[in-house]
Amino acid sequence: MKRFCIRALLLSTLLSAGLPAYAEQTPPTDEELAASVQQALNGDAELQALGLKVSSKKSEVTIEGGMTDDQQMFKAGQIAEKVPGVKFVINNMVQKN
């Protein structure tokens, strides 16, 4: 009986604390993922000024638009890779003249 009470108390405590951090989460849709990456890119003033376009298909994100230097392409790729749910980044940015 004592074991049962201890287990019940532990279970009650865990349930009242909420779900554990490792609980299964639904992956974002491609539209949600593209919006999240777009928001992350727009969080950088330099990249926001470029007006980049973001799309996603099967969690593979594509970034398109013009850049004035290669570092902008590198920075955009790094930011996109950090967004949860992104599996791969295709960076199609091109040099503006």
N, C-alpha and C positions, 0 to 999 in steps of 0.2 A: 504493500500500500504506500509505503514511504517513497519508493522509486516512482510510482505512478504520480504522486503529488509533485515531486521534483520535476519530472518530465512535463507535466501539465503547466507548471509554473514557468519553465523555460520556454515552452511553446507559446504561452500567453505573452511572455515578454518579447519574443521575437516578432510575433504578429502585431503587437502594439507599436513596435518600432518601425513598422513599414516593411516593404519588400527589400530584400537585399540588393546591393548594387549590381550583382551579377544576374539579376532577373532578365529573362529573355525580352528583348525589345524588338519591335517591328522596324525593319529597315525603312529608310525614307523612300518615297516614290522618286522617280527621276525628276519630276517637276519640283518637288521639295528640295532635292539635292542641288539642282541647278540654281534655285533661289537662294539656298544657303551659301553656295560658292559665290554667287553674284554679290550677296550682301558682304561676304568676307572681303572680296576684291574691292568693293566700294568703300570699305572701311579704311582703305589706304588712299589718301588724297591724290597722290600721283597716278595711281591706277584708275581711280574713279574718273579723272579728267580724260582718260583715253576712250571711255565709252565702250568697254569690252562687252562682248556678248557671250553668254554661257549656256550650254545645252548639256543634257545628260542622257545616256542610253545604257541601261543595265549597269548603272553605277560607274560608268566611264564618262568622265566630264571632258567636254571640249571647250576651249577658250579661243575666241576669235576676235580679231581687231588689229589696229595698228599700234606700233610702238615707235618711240624715238631713239631708244637704245636697247641693247641686248639685256641689260640688267632688269629692265621692266618685265621682260619675258620670263627671266629666271625668278623674279620676285612673285609674279602671278602664279607660276607653277608651284612654288613653295607654299604659298597661301592656300591654294586649292587643295594640295595634298593633305593639309592639316584638318580639313573639314571632315567630321565624322561621316562615314558611309562612302567616301570616295575611294574607289579601288584603283583607278588609273586616270591620269591626266593627259589629254592630247592637247598640246599647245600649238595652235595654228596662228599665232600672232605674226604679223609681217611688218617689215620696216617701212615707216612712212617717209616720204621724201619731203 
